[in-house]
Amino acid sequence: MENVIIFIVLGIFAGVFAGMGMGGGTFLIPLLILFCSFSQLQAQSINLIAFIPMSLIALIIHMKNKLVCYKQSIGVIVFALAGCILGAVLLSVIELKFLRVLYAVFLVFVGIWLFYDAIKKKDEKN
């Protein structure tokens, strides 16, 4: 029963962030590892499967609200698909411990960048 409650809370948390376009997996992967004791690969695979319905629903709502930039999306989609193929191939040859460290470094870098950007924008307002 405890796991069910954790899955519900994590699912809602990830869904909210995915709906806002911030990538629910950024939160879901570390939370699945920390609170549910999944391995890095298990958490990533759960995230990939959960991402499909989350992104479709978010996309439909964003399209309905006319928030989708179609022309700008094409270039991102093409290169993201190429990067996805490269990432899947790399996953089969790198050590899982390195993957976990790489993901942690990524999260720290994004956190610092967002923090710096928020401070910079606050200073620009004043």
N, C-alpha and C positions, 0 to 999 in steps of 0.2 A: 504493500500500500504506500509506503514511504517513497519508493521509486516513482510511482504513478504521480504523486503530488509534485515531485521534483521535475518530471518530464512535462507536466502541465505548466508549471512556472517557467521553466526554460523555454518551452515552446512559445508561450505568450511573449516572453521577453525578446526572443529572437524574431518573432513575427512582427512585433512593434517596430523594431529597428529595421527589419527588411522592408516593411511598409513605408518607412520614411526614406528608403533608398540608401540606408547606411550600411547595408550588408549584415544581415542577421548572423551569418557564419562567423563574422569577426568576434562576436560574443558567444555564439553557440559552441564553437569548437573548444575554447578553453573551459567553458562552464561544464560541458560534458566530460571533459578530462578530470576536472577538479571535483565535481560533485557526484558524478556517476561512475567514476573509475574506468572509463573507456580508454582504450589505447588511442594514440594520435590517429592512426589509420581508421579505427572504428568511428571516432568522432568526425573525421573528415567525410567518411562515406555517409554517415547519418546526415551531416550537413548538406551534402550534395543532393541526396534524395529529398530532404525537407525544402531545399532551395527551389525546386521545380514548382510546386504549387504556390509557395510564398511569392516568388517572383512573378508568376502569371497573374495572380490576383492583384498584386501591387501595380503591375504594368497596365492591367485593364482599368484600374481606378485612376492612374496617372494619365492614361490616354483619354478617359472620359473627362478629366479636369483640364485637358489640353496642356499638359506639362511635359510631354515627350518631344524632344528635339530630334526628329527623324534623320535629317541630313547629317548632323554631327554624330549620330549614333553609328552610321555605317562604317566609318573608319575605325572606331573603337571596336565594333563587333568583329571586323576582319582580323585585326591584330590580336584581339582577345582570344579568338579561336585558334590562331597560330600559337599564342602563348599557352593556351590550354593543352594543346597537343604536346608542346615542349615540356610543360609541367608534369603531365602524366608519364612521359618517358623518363624524366629526371627522377620521379618518385620511385621508379623501379630500380634505380641504381644508387641512390643516396641512402645513408644510414638514417634510421628513424630518430636517433638521438640528435643528429645534425638538423633534421627537419624541425624538430621541436625547438631547438635553439634558434634556428632561422625564423620561425614563426614568432617566437618571443621577441626577438630583435625587431621584427617588423612591427609588432604591436607597440613596443616602446617608441620606435621612431614615429609612428603615426600619432601616438599620444602627445609626444613633444611637439610635433608639427602643428597639431590642432590647438594645443595650449598656446604656442607662440603666435599663431594666427589670430586667436581670440584676443590676446593681449594687444596685438598690433592694431586690430580693428577697434578695440576699445580706446586706444590712444588716438586714433584717427578721428573718432567721434568728438573727443574733448579738444 
